[in-house]
Amino acid sequence: MTELMVGRRRGASPGRIAPRRGAAASGLEVLLIVCAGVVLVNLDLFVVNVALPQIARDLGERDLGTLSWVLNGYAVVYAALLVFFGRLADRYRRDLGFLLGVAVFTVASAACAAATSVAMLIGFRLLQAVGAALVTPTSLGLVLAAHSAERRQGAVRAWTAIGGMAAAVGPVVGGLLVAASWRWTFLVNIPIGVAALAVGYRRLPHLAGQPTERPDALGVLLATGGVGLLTAGLVRGGDWGWSSPPLLATLLGGAVLVALFAAHCAASRNPLVAPALFTNRAFTGASAVAVLFSASFAGMLLSIVLWVQGYWGWSALRAGLAIAPGPLMVPLVSFGVAGALIARYGPAVVMAAGSAVFGAGLAWWALAITVEPNYVSGMLGGMILTGVGVGLTLPTLMAAAAASLPPQAFATGSAVVNMIRQIGFVLGVAVVIAVIGGSSAGAGVPLGVFRNAWWVTAGLAFAGIVPTVLLARVRPRP
């Protein structure tokens, strides 16, 4: 909290920037370099979705609840460490933090590709998440500090749009790679990571840290334990029974840890998440939209992959290509439409419209998809609508949140909203698995159950319209 107040009183600068060698890298160069790391992190969030059926066959694991931890284990650790590393990034050199994160992620990717069991794969995915959690806040901190105040919202929209496009295109890339082997979904990260390290070391500017306090490790433990237990309860509810003592104990334990985390943040002199952040209407509204929209997005992606591969019997490559029209809409809408709409109507209207369009895409699937493959009339329209929704909503909420932050809290504040997004991803996957049950890859699950999942995820997207009222009075800067 103190860092926010000091920043407002003194007008602290984003940090002293100096080039490594030669002329200073421009803001565009910094954006391009760090976006290589952002692509790695976001691509890997969802590229594995398409690979799950092949991983299950190759490693001998047919239980969807266990397999889901390949996705959710990554997301839980990523979410829990984002703010912790964001605080470290505010305190220490962000360029070195970014390079270290890329290095850890690249090494862990190689280890994932060599895994011989699901348990081993999950363990290496957790190490990947550590690197990802370091890359995200340091990359955005570098982008914000490298751009002048009037250019920051545009830079954040570009940073977010590239990350959102990488996440959305994950199943498409995954489908192409899985055609060779699921291990290529991890091996592909290695050349990208090595290139980012080589260019980043030479060109990224030195960005000195701010004199902030050390981050709070207890908050990390409480947040990780709470989100992890809640996720485990949702994933295993169908197997254990929704009224069984083990499930109730797991959910209660998760709720208690989350409550302790909130109480600790409120009482601590140096909280992991400063309550002062949420006194800002723009930041609070964007954060609330983030958790609901991200849950809907993750549920959408997992459910359609399980449906087309498990029920329509399509290959991973065909499934990835079928999903492609959605991701293709993301950059078109983000760069070609969203900026002009924000300038004219403000972020609240754009986010509300994006959430509504995204929810309409899921409702399309619930109403139109049939047991017999009907891609053009059943799946395509919903895929395009969800892509438009991502392009409108995701860059807008990130830009609105970042624009409300003081310079010395760029990394921490961006880490908070990204942590909230990741928690939404975790909950979205868990909710879909809870609705469709533990059947592997969707085999034998009636269409009605998947329709229920699409209605639930559509409801989450529509619910994201409600918190946009907190942004209703926030007007775009000139």
Buried (B, 14 or more C-beta within 10 A) or exposed (E): BEBBEBBEEEEBEBBEBEEBEEEBBEBEBBBBBBBBBBBBBBBBBBBBBBBBBBBBEBBEBBEBBBBBBBBBBBBBBBBBBBBBBBBBBBBBBBBBBBBBBBBBBBBBBBBBBEBEEBEBBBBBBBBBBBBBBBBBBBBBBBBBBBBEEEEBBBBBBBBBBBBBBBBBBBBBBBBBBBBEBBBBBBBBBBEBBEEBBEBBBEBBBBBBBBEBEEBBEEBBBBBBBBBBBBBBBBBBBBEBEEEEEEBBEBBEBBBBBBEBBBEBBEEBEBBBBBBBBBEBBBBBBBBBBBBBBBBBBBBBBBBBBBBBBBBBEBBBBBBBBBBBBBBBBBBBBBBEBBBEBBBEBBBBBBBBBBBBBBBBBBBBBBEBBEEEBEBEEBBBBBBBBBBBBBBBBBBBBBBBBBBBBBBBBBBBBBBBBBBBBBBBBBBBBBBBBBBBBBBBBBBEBEEEEBBBBBBBBBBBBBBBBBBBEBBBEBEBEE
